[in-house]
């Protein structure tokens, strides 16, 4: 039988446990950035939405129910909201939601990037 070398590495379970805690911490920080960004989008959408009765403006909300999946939504459940946003055959669209999101998209991505770069000495 050939010579054998035995290598023993200590501390793997502890290191994996620390990495798991770090991953959880980072995920929580990313969730917070997503929620903050969603509230900025909501505020802008409410500022930009055309107002007649105020019903549409009042119905724009943040829905963080899927934040565990790193998903949050900004929107409305008013049936006529898509007609206001995109228009119809007889009415031109007056977009308020998509422009609000697109104006914040880069900042949300940058905030998440800063969160990920923290603690590892980048940027």
BAZA-588646 format. One record per residue: residue number from 1; x, y, z of N, C-alpha, C in turn; residue in three letters. Coordinates in pm, 1 decimal, always signed. Each point is the difference from the previous one (the first is absolute). Layout:
BEGIN
+-----+----------+----------+----------+----------+----------+----------+----------+----------+----------+--------+
| num |     n_px |     n_py |     n_pz |    ca_px |    ca_py |    ca_pz |     c_px |     c_py |     c_pz | residu |
+-----+----------+----------+----------+----------+----------+----------+----------+----------+----------+--------+
| NUM |        X |        Y |        Z |        X |        Y |        Z |        X |        Y |        Z |    ALA |
...
+-----+----------+----------+----------+----------+----------+----------+----------+----------+----------+--------+
This chain:
BEGIN
+-----+----------+----------+----------+----------+----------+----------+----------+----------+----------+--------+
| num |     n_px |     n_py |     n_pz |    ca_px |    ca_py |    ca_pz |     c_px |     c_py |     c_pz | residu |
+-----+----------+----------+----------+----------+----------+----------+----------+----------+----------+--------+
|   1 |    +83.9 |   -117.0 |     +0.0 |    -83.9 |   +117.0 |     +0.0 |    +88.4 |   +123.3 |     +0.0 |    UNK |
|   2 |    -41.0 |   +101.5 |    -73.5 |    +78.1 |   +123.5 |    -11.2 |     -5.7 |    +78.4 |   +130.0 |    UNK |
|   3 |    +96.1 |    +88.7 |    +12.4 |     -0.9 |    +87.3 |   +117.6 |   -126.7 |    +84.0 |     +1.4 |    UNK |
|   4 |    -50.1 |    +23.4 |   +117.2 |   -121.8 |    +80.8 |    +14.4 |    +31.0 |   +125.2 |    +78.6 |    UNK |
|   5 |    -69.0 |   +105.1 |    -39.3 |    +10.0 |   +125.3 |    +74.9 |   -138.9 |    +31.1 |    +50.7 |    UNK |
|   6 |     -8.2 |    +29.1 |   +123.8 |   -128.9 |    +36.2 |    +59.2 |     +2.2 |   +149.0 |    +29.6 |    UNK |
|   7 |   -103.6 |    +66.9 |    -46.9 |    -12.0 |   +143.3 |    +27.1 |   -128.2 |    +21.1 |    +78.8 |    UNK |
|   8 |    +12.8 |    +68.2 |   +108.9 |   -116.5 |    +28.0 |    +82.4 |    -18.9 |   +151.5 |     +3.7 |    UNK |
|   9 |   -119.8 |    +41.5 |    -33.7 |    -31.6 |   +143.1 |     +2.0 |    -94.2 |    +24.5 |   +116.8 |    UNK |
|  10 |    +40.3 |    +88.0 |    +87.4 |    -82.0 |    +34.0 |   +116.1 |    -80.0 |   +126.8 |    -28.3 |    UNK |
|  11 |   -115.1 |     +9.3 |    +60.6 |    -76.7 |   +124.0 |     -5.0 |    -96.0 |    +14.8 |   -116.1 |    UNK |
|  12 |    -15.7 |   -102.3 |    -83.8 |    -91.0 |    +10.6 |   -114.4 |   -144.7 |    +22.9 |    +45.6 |    UNK |
|  13 |    -51.6 |    -77.2 |    +94.0 |   -138.5 |    +25.1 |    +42.4 |    -20.4 |   +142.3 |    +54.6 |    UNK |
|  14 |    +98.8 |    +48.0 |    +76.4 |    -10.3 |   +134.4 |    +55.6 |     +3.6 |   +104.8 |   -111.9 |    UNK |
|  15 |    +88.2 |    -19.6 |    -96.5 |    +10.1 |    +94.3 |   -111.7 |   -129.2 |     +0.8 |    -80.8 |    UNK |
|  16 |    -55.9 |   -117.2 |    -24.7 |   -126.1 |     -6.9 |    -74.7 |   -113.7 |    +66.4 |    +76.5 |    UNK |
|  17 |     -0.3 |    -16.3 |   +131.0 |   -101.3 |    +64.1 |    +82.8 |    +11.8 |   +152.1 |     -7.4 |    UNK |
|  18 |   +123.1 |    +50.8 |     +4.1 |    +21.9 |   +145.0 |     -9.8 |    -41.0 |    +52.2 |   -137.4 |    UNK |
|  19 |    +29.4 |    -75.5 |   -103.2 |    -40.1 |    +40.8 |   -134.9 |   -152.7 |     +4.5 |    -13.6 |    UNK |
|  20 |    -65.8 |    -96.7 |    +60.1 |   -146.4 |     -3.3 |     -5.1 |    -59.5 |   +121.3 |    +71.2 |    UNK |
|  21 |    +56.5 |    +35.1 |   +116.2 |    -46.4 |   +118.8 |    +73.0 |    +25.9 |   +126.5 |    -81.8 |    UNK |
|  22 |   +115.7 |     +6.2 |    -62.5 |    +34.2 |   +116.1 |    -83.3 |    -95.9 |    +10.4 |   -118.4 |    UNK |
|  23 |    -29.5 |   -113.1 |    -62.2 |    -93.4 |     -2.0 |   -112.9 |   -137.7 |    +49.7 |    +44.5 |    UNK |
|  24 |    -46.2 |    -44.2 |   +115.8 |   -128.9 |    +43.2 |    +53.1 |     +0.1 |   +150.9 |    +23.3 |    UNK |
|  25 |   +108.0 |    +51.1 |    +58.9 |    +12.7 |   +144.2 |    +27.2 |     -5.6 |    +79.0 |   -130.5 |    UNK |
|  26 |    +72.2 |    -44.3 |   -100.5 |     +1.7 |    +70.7 |   -128.8 |   -137.8 |     -4.8 |    -65.7 |    UNK |
|  27 |    -65.7 |   -114.1 |     +6.9 |   -132.6 |    -11.2 |    -59.9 |    -97.3 |    +96.1 |    +68.2 |    UNK |
|  28 |     +9.5 |    +11.8 |   +131.4 |    -86.6 |    +93.8 |    +73.0 |    +29.0 |   +144.0 |    -41.4 |    UNK |
|  29 |   +126.3 |    +32.6 |    -20.4 |    +36.2 |   +135.3 |    -43.3 |    -51.9 |    +27.7 |   -141.2 |    UNK |
|  30 |     +7.7 |    -98.3 |    -86.8 |    -51.7 |    +15.7 |   -136.7 |   -151.1 |    +18.6 |     +4.1 |    UNK |
|  31 |    -68.0 |    -75.6 |    +84.2 |   -145.4 |    +16.1 |    +14.5 |    -33.3 |   +143.8 |    +38.7 |    UNK |
|  32 |    +75.4 |    +54.8 |    +93.8 |    -25.2 |   +137.3 |    +44.4 |    +21.0 |    +99.6 |   -114.0 |    UNK |
|  33 |   +101.0 |    -21.5 |    -81.0 |    +23.9 |    +89.1 |   -114.4 |   -113.1 |     -9.9 |   -101.7 |    UNK |
|  34 |    -48.9 |   -121.0 |    -22.9 |   -112.4 |    -17.6 |    -92.1 |   -124.7 |    +71.3 |    +50.6 |    UNK |
|  35 |    -26.0 |    -12.5 |   +127.3 |   -118.6 |    +64.5 |    +57.6 |    +13.6 |   +151.8 |     -5.5 |    UNK |
|  36 |   +117.7 |    +51.8 |    +34.7 |    +20.6 |   +145.5 |     -7.8 |    -20.6 |    +48.7 |   -143.0 |    UNK |
|  37 |    +55.2 |    -73.6 |    -95.5 |    -17.3 |    +36.9 |   -140.0 |   -144.8 |     -4.0 |    -43.1 |    UNK |
|  38 |    -72.9 |   -100.8 |    +46.2 |   -142.1 |    -12.2 |    -35.0 |    -78.9 |   +119.0 |    +54.6 |    UNK |
|  39 |    +31.5 |    +44.6 |   +120.0 |    -71.3 |   +114.8 |    +55.8 |    +34.2 |   +128.9 |    -74.9 |    UNK |
|  40 |   +122.4 |    +10.4 |    -51.9 |    +34.0 |   +117.1 |    -83.9 |    -80.1 |     -3.6 |   -129.6 |    UNK |
|  41 |    -12.1 |   -118.7 |    -60.0 |    -79.0 |    -14.6 |   -122.5 |   -146.4 |    +34.4 |    +28.1 |    UNK |
|  42 |    -52.5 |    -50.2 |   +110.0 |   -138.9 |    +29.6 |    +37.1 |    -22.8 |   +150.7 |    +12.4 |    UNK |
|  43 |    +90.2 |    +68.1 |    +70.5 |    -15.2 |   +144.5 |    +20.1 |     +2.9 |    +74.0 |   -133.3 |    UNK |
|  44 |    +92.5 |    -37.8 |    -86.9 |     +7.9 |    +64.8 |   -131.5 |   -124.6 |    -27.5 |    -83.3 |    UNK |
|  45 |    -47.5 |   -123.3 |     +3.1 |   -120.1 |    -34.6 |    -75.8 |   -118.5 |    +82.2 |    +49.5 |    UNK |
|  46 |    -11.0 |    +16.6 |   +130.3 |   -109.5 |    +79.9 |    +55.4 |    +13.6 |   +146.9 |    -39.1 |    UNK |
|  47 |   +123.5 |    +47.5 |    -10.4 |    +22.8 |   +138.2 |    -43.8 |    -33.5 |    +18.5 |   -148.0 |    UNK |
|  48 |    +23.7 |   -104.6 |    -80.5 |    -12.2 |    +11.7 |   -145.2 |   -133.4 |    -45.4 |    -57.4 |    UNK |
|  49 |    -80.9 |    -70.0 |    +77.3 |   -125.5 |    -54.0 |    -53.1 |    -98.1 |   +114.1 |    -28.1 |    UNK |
|  50 |    -68.6 |     -6.1 |   -114.0 |   -103.6 |    +99.9 |    -24.4 |   -113.7 |    -17.6 |   +100.9 |    UNK |
|  51 |    -51.3 |   +110.2 |    +50.7 |   -100.6 |     -7.6 |   +105.7 |   -132.3 |    +58.5 |    -48.0 |    UNK |
|  52 |   -103.6 |    -78.7 |    +16.3 |   -136.5 |    +47.5 |    -23.0 |    -71.0 |     -4.4 |   +135.3 |    UNK |
|  53 |    -24.1 |   -120.0 |    +48.1 |    -66.8 |    -13.8 |   +130.6 |   +101.1 |    -29.3 |   +111.9 |    UNK |
|  54 |   +119.7 |    -41.4 |    -35.1 |   +100.5 |    -37.3 |    +99.5 |     -2.9 |   -147.3 |    +35.2 |    UNK |
|  55 |    -95.2 |    -73.4 |    -56.6 |    -12.0 |   -143.2 |    +31.1 |   +123.1 |    -77.6 |    -47.3 |    UNK |
|  56 |    +45.1 |    +28.7 |   -120.5 |   +116.1 |    -71.4 |    -53.3 |   +124.1 |    +32.1 |    +83.0 |    UNK |
|  57 |    +21.9 |   +125.9 |    +29.0 |   +115.4 |    +39.0 |    +80.8 |     -2.4 |    -72.2 |   +134.4 |    UNK |
|  58 |   -115.3 |     -0.8 |    +63.4 |    -11.4 |    -62.9 |   +131.2 |    +15.9 |   -150.7 |     -0.6 |    UNK |
|  59 |    -16.3 |    -59.6 |   -117.3 |     +9.2 |   -146.4 |     -8.2 |   +140.9 |    -50.5 |    -29.9 |    UNK |
|  60 |    +92.7 |    +88.9 |    -28.6 |   +138.4 |    -41.5 |    -30.2 |    +68.1 |    -37.8 |   +131.2 |    UNK |
|  61 |    +46.3 |   -124.4 |     +6.7 |    +61.0 |    -49.9 |   +123.8 |   +121.6 |    -86.7 |    -29.4 |    UNK |
|  62 |    +75.8 |    -24.1 |   +105.6 |   +112.6 |    -93.4 |     -3.3 |    -49.6 |   -131.8 |    +56.2 |    UNK |
|  63 |    +32.1 |   -108.7 |    -68.7 |    -35.0 |   -134.3 |    +47.5 |   +128.8 |    -79.6 |    +18.2 |    UNK |
|  64 |    +47.4 |    -10.0 |   +124.8 |   +123.3 |    -75.0 |    +25.6 |    -24.6 |   -145.7 |    +39.1 |    UNK |
|  65 |   -116.9 |    -55.3 |    -34.2 |    -34.5 |   -134.4 |    +48.2 |    +94.7 |   -109.0 |    -50.2 |    UNK |
|  66 |    +71.1 |    +24.5 |   -109.9 |    +96.0 |    -99.3 |    -50.9 |   +144.7 |    +41.5 |    +25.3 |    UNK |
|  67 |    +21.6 |    +83.5 |   +100.3 |   +134.9 |    +49.6 |    +25.2 |    +97.1 |   -112.3 |    +34.3 |    UNK |
|  68 |    -49.2 |   -110.1 |    +54.2 |    +88.5 |   -114.0 |    +28.1 |    +64.6 |    -51.6 |   -128.2 |    UNK |
|  69 |    -68.0 |    +21.1 |   -113.3 |    +54.2 |    -39.8 |   -130.4 |    +73.2 |   +115.8 |    -67.2 |    UNK |
|  70 |    +23.4 |   +107.2 |    +76.5 |    +62.1 |   +122.1 |    -49.6 |    -84.5 |    +64.4 |   -109.8 |    UNK |
|  71 |   -130.8 |     +0.8 |    +22.2 |    -95.4 |    +61.0 |    -92.6 |    -89.9 |    +93.5 |    +79.9 |    UNK |
|  72 |    -18.7 |   +119.2 |    -50.3 |   -100.1 |    +90.2 |    +55.0 |    -70.1 |    +66.7 |   -117.3 |    UNK |
|  73 |   -124.5 |    +35.4 |    +20.4 |    -79.3 |    +56.0 |   -109.8 |    -52.7 |   +136.9 |    +38.3 |    UNK |
|  74 |    -12.1 |    +85.5 |   -101.1 |    -68.2 |   +127.7 |    +16.1 |   -108.4 |     +0.1 |   -105.4 |    UNK |
|  75 |   -122.2 |    +28.1 |    +41.1 |   -107.0 |     -0.8 |    -98.3 |   -132.8 |    +38.8 |    +59.8 |    UNK |
|  76 |   -103.4 |    -29.7 |    -74.7 |   -135.4 |    +33.8 |    +37.5 |    -92.7 |   -111.9 |    -43.6 |    UNK |
|  77 |   -111.3 |    -11.4 |    +67.5 |    -98.1 |    -99.8 |    -40.8 |   -120.2 |    +64.1 |    -70.4 |    UNK |
|  78 |    +10.0 |   +129.0 |    -31.1 |   -110.8 |    +65.0 |    -71.2 |     -4.5 |    -52.9 |   -142.8 |    UNK |
|  79 |   -117.5 |    -36.7 |    -41.9 |    -15.7 |    -63.1 |   -131.7 |    +36.8 |    +93.1 |   -115.3 |    UNK |
|  80 |    -13.4 |   +130.7 |    +19.5 |    +27.0 |    +92.5 |   -110.2 |   +145.1 |    +49.0 |     -3.2 |    UNK |
|  81 |    +82.5 |    -41.9 |    +95.8 |   +139.7 |    +44.5 |     +4.7 |    +76.8 |    -29.0 |   -128.6 |    UNK |
|  82 |    -13.5 |   -119.8 |    -61.4 |    +73.1 |    -24.7 |   -124.6 |    -41.0 |    +95.7 |   -112.8 |    UNK |
|  83 |   -126.4 |    +41.6 |     -0.9 |    -45.6 |    +92.4 |   -104.6 |    +64.7 |   +136.6 |    +18.7 |    UNK |
|  84 |    +16.3 |    +41.3 |   +124.9 |    +66.9 |   +128.1 |    +26.6 |   +147.7 |    -11.7 |    -38.2 |    UNK |
|  85 |    +62.6 |   -108.7 |    +39.3 |   +144.5 |    -18.9 |    -25.4 |    +30.7 |    -12.3 |   -149.3 |    UNK |
|  86 |    -76.9 |    -83.4 |    -70.2 |    +33.8 |    -33.4 |   -137.9 |    -91.0 |    +64.0 |   -104.4 |    UNK |
|  87 |   -115.1 |    +48.9 |    +40.9 |    -93.2 |    +61.8 |    -93.9 |    -98.0 |   -100.0 |    -58.4 |    UNK |
|  88 |    -88.4 |    +53.5 |    -82.2 |   -100.5 |    -80.6 |    -69.5 |     -7.7 |    +50.5 |   -143.3 |    UNK |
|  89 |    -97.2 |    -51.2 |    -74.8 |    -19.3 |    +49.5 |   -137.4 |    -35.7 |   +148.4 |     -0.1 |    UNK |
|  90 |    -70.1 |    +43.1 |   +102.0 |    -49.2 |   +138.7 |     +0.9 |    +75.0 |    +90.5 |    +97.7 |    UNK |
|  91 |    +90.0 |    -55.4 |    +78.1 |    +71.6 |    +81.0 |    +98.3 |   +148.2 |    -35.7 |     -1.9 |    UNK |
|  92 |    +83.2 |    +98.3 |     -6.4 |   +144.0 |    -21.8 |     +5.0 |    +39.5 |    -38.4 |   +143.0 |    UNK |
|  93 |    +97.0 |    -86.9 |    +11.9 |    +47.5 |    -41.0 |   +131.8 |    +67.6 |   +115.1 |    +73.2 |    UNK |
|  94 |    -12.1 |     -2.0 |   +130.5 |    +67.6 |    +98.8 |    +84.6 |    +79.0 |    -78.2 |   +105.1 |    UNK |
|  95 |   +108.4 |    -55.8 |    -46.8 |    +80.3 |    -90.6 |    +83.4 |    +47.6 |    +69.2 |   +127.8 |    UNK |
|  96 |    -12.1 |    -70.7 |   +108.1 |    +43.0 |    +49.7 |   +130.3 |    +77.6 |   -105.9 |    +76.9 |    UNK |
|  97 |    -33.9 |   -127.7 |    -20.5 |    +62.3 |   -105.7 |    +78.0 |   +134.3 |    -43.5 |    -59.3 |    UNK |
|  98 |     +1.1 |    -32.3 |   -127.1 |   +125.0 |    -44.5 |    -62.0 |   +107.3 |   +108.3 |     +2.8 |    UNK |
|  99 |    -32.1 |   +125.1 |    -33.2 |   +104.3 |   +103.0 |    +11.0 |    +53.2 |    +16.1 |   +142.5 |    UNK |
| 100 |    -87.2 |    -16.9 |    +97.2 |    +44.4 |    +10.0 |   +139.7 |    +98.4 |   -111.4 |    +32.7 |    UNK |
| 101 |    -30.3 |   -121.6 |    -46.0 |    +92.1 |   -111.7 |    +22.4 |   +132.3 |    +22.5 |    -73.1 |    UNK |
| 102 |     -8.4 |    +35.1 |   -127.9 |   +122.9 |    +15.3 |    -78.4 |    +88.2 |   +112.8 |    +52.9 |    UNK |
| 103 |    -59.9 |    +99.7 |    +62.2 |    +81.2 |   +108.5 |    +55.6 |    +75.8 |    -45.4 |   +125.3 |    UNK |
| 104 |    -44.4 |   -107.1 |    +62.7 |    +63.0 |    -49.9 |   +122.3 |    +79.3 |   -128.4 |    -19.6 |    UNK |
| 105 |    -16.6 |    -63.3 |   -114.2 |    +60.3 |   -131.3 |    -23.6 |   +150.3 |     -0.7 |    +25.3 |    UNK |
| 106 |    +73.0 |    +94.2 |    -57.0 |   +145.6 |     +1.6 |    +17.5 |    +39.2 |    +22.3 |   +145.2 |    UNK |
| 107 |    -71.7 |    +87.0 |    +68.7 |    +32.1 |    +25.7 |   +140.3 |    -25.0 |   -124.0 |    +85.9 |    UNK |
| 108 |   -105.2 |    -72.1 |    -29.2 |    -27.6 |   -123.7 |    +74.5 |   +112.1 |   -101.3 |    -23.0 |    UNK |
| 109 |    +39.9 |    -16.4 |   -124.4 |   +108.5 |    -93.2 |    -33.0 |   +130.6 |    +43.9 |    +66.9 |    UNK |
| 110 |    +30.0 |   +130.4 |     -3.8 |   +122.2 |    +50.6 |    +64.5 |     -3.6 |    -22.8 |   +150.8 |    UNK |
| 111 |   -115.3 |    +21.9 |    +61.8 |    -11.7 |    -19.8 |   +144.9 |    +25.0 |   -146.5 |    +35.9 |    UNK |
| 112 |    -52.2 |    -90.0 |    -79.7 |    +24.0 |   -142.9 |    +24.5 |   +148.1 |    -30.9 |    -21.1 |    UNK |
| 113 |    +60.0 |    +58.2 |   -101.8 |   +143.5 |    -18.5 |    -24.1 |    +84.0 |    +48.8 |   +116.9 |    UNK |
| 114 |    -35.5 |   +117.4 |    +54.3 |    +73.0 |    +51.4 |   +116.9 |    -15.3 |    -94.4 |   +118.5 |    UNK |
| 115 |   -118.2 |    -55.4 |    +16.5 |    -23.4 |    -95.8 |   +108.5 |    +87.7 |   -122.9 |    -17.0 |    UNK |
| 116 |    +10.6 |    -49.4 |   -121.4 |    +81.5 |   -119.5 |    -24.7 |   +149.3 |    +30.0 |    +14.9 |    UNK |
| 117 |    +41.7 |   +119.5 |    -36.6 |   +142.0 |    +36.4 |     +6.9 |    +45.5 |    +27.0 |   +142.6 |    UNK |
| 118 |    -93.9 |    +40.4 |    +85.9 |    +34.5 |    +25.9 |   +140.0 |    +60.1 |   -125.6 |    +59.3 |    UNK |
| 119 |    +90.6 |    +15.4 |    +86.7 |    +62.3 |   -109.8 |    +74.9 |   +106.0 |    -75.9 |    -78.9 |    UNK |
| 120 |    +10.8 |    +24.1 |   -131.6 |   +103.2 |    -73.9 |    -73.8 |   +103.8 |    +95.9 |    -58.9 |    UNK |
| 121 |    -11.8 |   +127.3 |    +32.8 |   +103.6 |    +96.9 |    -36.8 |     +2.9 |    +39.8 |   -145.9 |    UNK |
| 122 |   -112.3 |     -9.7 |    -69.7 |     -5.4 |    +46.0 |   -139.5 |    -76.3 |   +131.4 |     -0.7 |    UNK |
| 123 |    +50.9 |    +96.7 |    -73.5 |    -71.5 |   +128.6 |    -15.4 |    +10.4 |    +78.6 |   +123.3 |    UNK |
+-----+----------+----------+----------+----------+----------+----------+----------+----------+----------+--------+
